[in-house]
Amino acid sequence: MRVLLIGFGNMGQALVRGWLANGHAPGALRVVDPVAAARAAAAQLGVAASERVERSSDEAPDVVVIVVKPNQVAAALAEVGPRAAADTVFLSIAAGKTLAQLEAGLGSRRAIVRAMPNTPAAVGKGMSVLVASASVTAAQRAACAELLEAVGDVAWVDDERDMDAVTAVSGSGPAYVFLLIECLEHAALDVGLEPSLARRLALATVAGAGAYAAASAEPAAELRRRVTSPGGTTEAALAVLVSERGLADLVTRAVRAAAARSRALSAV
């Protein structure tokens, strides 16, 4: 699979490391990024990099992966569109850009997959949700899924409107978890623990609970009930967290705000 990656920031580098770890041949990859440091990072991984899309006699890519900031998408599509073959699929990881906007940027009806990964992809624990345009074939869907499975789990939605909710839950979700870690650490300091232990406990507790929940067939609510002894310390804490307009209400309102913002950005 020949892959052309436009943009080599944190997510682009996480993807390439995942592909190489999965046995993807470095010679089948090419990176385009105007930043010299990004191109140097690609070279260290054994991947060819250039400042602009090169119009050479090389074979056209099977997949063009767009990993640039939303305000850079139009220029990237205009540059790479003529370089791609008719059967090239475009995999966009540009936040907020709809399938219709991407197709308009290419100037013709093309096979396009829009994806929303999240930052744990950097350690191979990402969650990516994809939606495909009507022109995408089964083989192209499989190729795009394979590329993102190199950095974590993958799911598909049929209705692009679901991507706003996906963005609010899993795209922005790591920030919510980081805030929880931050709050646990601060609370640990408040009850007298020294800083290094407070941080260690907060990190290990969140990571361990997440791994335990992922490995269990039980819903999170049941796992919570199991660890909550009547009249115990956990029950005392949960009484605060589930009080009127407590944590559940707060998280729901936060996700709704993120989804609304995602819809607004997609309309720009």
Buried (B, 14 or more C-beta within 10 A) or exposed (E): EBBBBBBBBEBBBBBBBBBBEEEBEBEBBBBBBEEEEBBEBBEEBEBBBBEEBEEEEEEEBBBBBBBBEBEBBBEBBEBBBEBBEEEBBBBBBBBBBBBEBBBEBBEEEBBBBBBBBBBBBBEBBBBBBBBBBEEBEEEBBEBBBBBBBBBBBBEBBEEBEBBBBBBBBBBBBBEBEEEBBEEBBEEBBEEEBEEEEBBEBBEEBBEEBEEEEEEEEEEEEEBBEEEBEEEEEEEEEBEEEEEEEEEEEEBEEBBEEBBEBBBEBBEE
